[in-house]
Amino acid sequence: MVVTLRARLPAHPETWPTLPGWNDWRWQLRNRITTPAQVRALLPDLTQDERAGLAAAGHLFVLGITPYYFSLVDRAHPACPIRMQVIPRAQECGRAPGESDDPLGEDARSPAPGLVHRYPDRVLLLVTTRCAIYCRHCNRRRLVGGEQEFSRDDLAPALDYIRSHRQIRDVLISGGDPLALGSDKLEWLLAQVRAIRHVDIIRLGTRVPVCLPMRVSDPLCTMLRRYHPLYINVHFNHPKEVTAEARAACERLADAGIPLGNQAVLLRGINSSLRCIRALMRELLKCRVKPYYLFQGDPVAGTDHLRTPVACGIEIMEGLRGHVSGMAIPHLVIDAPGGGGKLPIGPHYILSQAPEKLLVRNYRQQVFEYVEPQARDCTVEYDDIWFAGRDD
């Protein structure tokens, strides 16, 4: 007999970790919170904006929250960063200037279904429309949420395209979330990509360690390590997400020899403070996760209320440099609308530049003179010898 979600999840989330099946990732997916009625029952003190967002939920981006991730919500505070990432608000119903359904122009750069080829040497392979949770800032909301796993036949044209384009060295597998696939399906896919001789590295983009850490089991890690060099980019946005369970998931992946990077999104009212980003970056390093990108929010329809001015991100970066380890400093980037690619932005440290010298400043606003070398020719004479007959 199938037990209903309401029977499985009592009204007090603090008791949920004692439920049978709690540590089973498939149980978590089956028992996601997916309807406005469930949210209202669990959050009786909703704000007016939240109530309006839930009332319009049928016309907005799909609702889906794992019990684990919902258990992190502070039900007494609407400003809880977990709550703000998963509960829709009235502002989602609007479309601000500059917003679009496909802000990164992915659909126009798709030579095969599920494949995006935007940079010369790498491609994005979308393998599922399912995520463990559906973030309100999602930039791919036009595609994800349909709970569709692409079949082998569906993926065949994309794999054939990768095989036939030797310049592709890097395949980023995303979706949806590839770790929401069953292990057999995921391993088949990894084996197909790894068998392509000109593909140097495979990357997985996932939020599973953050919102479904029980998925990251020892058997999964054993399987993943067979496909090195394999990298994983995770998506922590706030230090509140770095729980003991999430930390253990990252440590298991790192112990399997998988380098981990983090791609955070700068979100207004959620992590848009120097104090928060500093704490997040430090916590990530303790989990052996290297801060990689800090994204300006993409202008996807319905997310204007979550995006920050560019000046906010630059101010945060100014407060990181010199105050935390260089390893804790991500690249602040704008993913240029329309498919222009990731563009690094940040504070300016070169004050003036002349042929003979530069004036530069440090994080304390001290000014230094850097004298340029007298010899300017940077030709590498050995290049022609080393690269003779090699792919460069």
C-alpha angles and dihedrals in degrees: 000000000000112000115218123244093245092055091049096049115053119203093262111071092193087074096050098091088068093059118112109258095023093128093047109099092206090054088053092053094045091051100046118143102250109156135068089234092061092049092049091051093051097039106039093167097062119162121243090254091051092049091050091048092051091047089057095040093111089064096040136068113308119275118232131149128168114232088240094057093042089053087066092060117113099224093193096059125056088197091064105133092223092050093048092053096055110024114081120233134202092257090068089073092069134077115217125204111285095021122125140169092248104031095169095050092238096149092058091053098050111114091176134018110284094009128109118189107188104141125048098243104031141051138197115230115198109202106168140016092216126101128179089235132010111231116212090226094054112146093199098053090127088069112026129073098056093104090229123152111197114236126231089259090051091053096043097089092050092049091047089052091053091048092052097049109069094186090072107100101156129049118192111199113205140132125133094338120314092205088063086070121093114264094247092054092044093049092050089053094047090049091052093052095041090054090063103097099209094053106099101181140015122209130193121206110206144156093191097105087057102045105017106027093159087072089070097081131161092255091053091050091047089054095046094052089063089071103055137183081063126150130190127206113200128192117228114161102174137027089238086072092059095089127160088262094050091046091052091050092053092046091053090053092047091048087056088061095255114143110226128209129180127225110194126183118220104236125188113244092003107069103345096124132090090231092057097045092046090053093046094050092049093048091050093055089051087057091049091251115136114219103240113166135011103195129207103228113269113242095247116158114274099019104091091109090059099046122095129216112261089243090064093059093046091051090052092050089050088056094049099052111091094003099073133032115283086241088064095056115097127199110263105218143174113213095220112240115248095031102298093138134235114324120194116228132176147118119329116243098174108083097180137353129205130168092261104037149001131223111219135177133211132216091277091057091249113149123225135183119230114194115214118230117260093233111069105176108109097182114141106216095193094057095090091052096046097044097042106128093359129115107248 
